[in-house]
Amino acid sequence: MNCHNANFVFAGSERTMMGEIFVSAARPFYQSISIMNLDVIPEVKYSEFIKYHFEKNGRKIDDDSIHEAYARFGGVTWYIQKIMNYVYSITEKGCAFYVAQLDETVEDIVEENSEIYKNMLFLLTPPQKTLLVAIGKEGRVSQITGRQFLKKYSLSASSVQKALTALLEKQIVTNNQGVYEVYDKFMTIWLSWE
């Protein structure tokens, strides 16, 4: 296809997939782009946006709710959107949503996905399931083959290595500079209940 004076934007949250497309010498788009990482949207911008839309439609939300949701989910847009859409839907016109309601709201969202998470666990081998639950309970793991982590969850280094490879390939677990965590933050909460 010949395109003149055309710019393209390729966006995605799967860094490994995006990386394979553009930084692998074996791929047709190799070195054909300028890579730009976008940081999370600043909390103050989210707060202004959320409060504007609540107030525009006769609802209120306190600053603490926005701050807590932002902090808990690291400012990741998908989670903020999911939570705030849910909060908006349960807050009637003329009413307000307060931070004291946030835990229950997040629990409701996690419960909605409970069957999906159960099915995901069912499809894993026992060592993969054990490791996933352990990572979920910890939240973030940097010493995944460290003695303390292995002992706490009755794991062996060899089973962890094999299970971890599978969980990374399935993109259930992520590795960001040697820190492992469950990709889905709501699933992390669900796993902490197991």
Residue pairs with C-beta under 8 A, 6 or more apart in sequence:
10 18
10 21
10 22
10 33
12 18
13 78
14 171
16 171
20 27
21 27
21 29
22 29
22 30
22 31
22 32
22 33
22 35
23 30
23 31
23 35
24 30
40 74
40 75
40 76
40 77
41 75
41 77
42 75
43 66
43 67
43 70
43 75
46 66
46 70
46 75
46 80
47 63
47 66
47 67
47 70
50 61
50 66
50 84
51 61
51 66
53 88
54 60
54 61
54 88
54 91
54 97
57 88
57 93
58 93
58 94
59 88
59 91
59 92
59 93
59 94
59 95
59 96
59 97
60 91
60 95
60 96
60 97
61 84
61 87
61 91
61 96
61 97
62 96
62 97
62 98
62 99
64 98
64 99
65 87
65 97
65 98
65 99
65 101
65 102
66 84
67 99
68 99
68 102
69 79
69 80
69 83
69 84
69 102
70 80
72 106
73 79
73 80
73 83
73 185
74 185
76 185
79 185
79 186
82 109
83 102
83 105
83 106
83 109
86 105
86 108
86 109
87 97
87 101
87 102
87 105
90 97
90 105
91 97
106 186
106 189
107 189
109 186
110 186
110 189
110 190
113 186
113 187
113 190
114 190
117 187
117 190
117 191
120 172
120 187
121 129
121 132
124 132
124 166
124 167
125 163
125 166
127 155
127 159
127 160
127 162
127 163
128 163
128 166
128 167
130 153
130 154
130 155
130 163
131 153
131 155
131 159
131 160
131 163
131 164
131 167
132 163
132 167
132 172
132 173
132 182
132 191
133 153
133 191
133 194
134 141
134 149
134 152
134 153
134 155
135 141
135 144
135 167
135 173
135 180
135 181
135 182
135 191
136 182
136 187
136 188
136 190
136 191
136 192
136 194
137 191
137 192
137 194
138 149
139 181
139 188
139 192
140 179
140 180
140 181
141 149
141 179
141 180
141 181
142 178
142 179
142 180
143 149
144 160
144 164
144 180
145 157
145 160
145 161
149 155
150 156
150 157
150 160
164 173
164 180
167 173
168 174
168 175
171 183
172 182
172 183
172 184
173 180
173 181
173 182
173 183
174 180
174 181
174 182
174 183
181 188
182 188
182 191
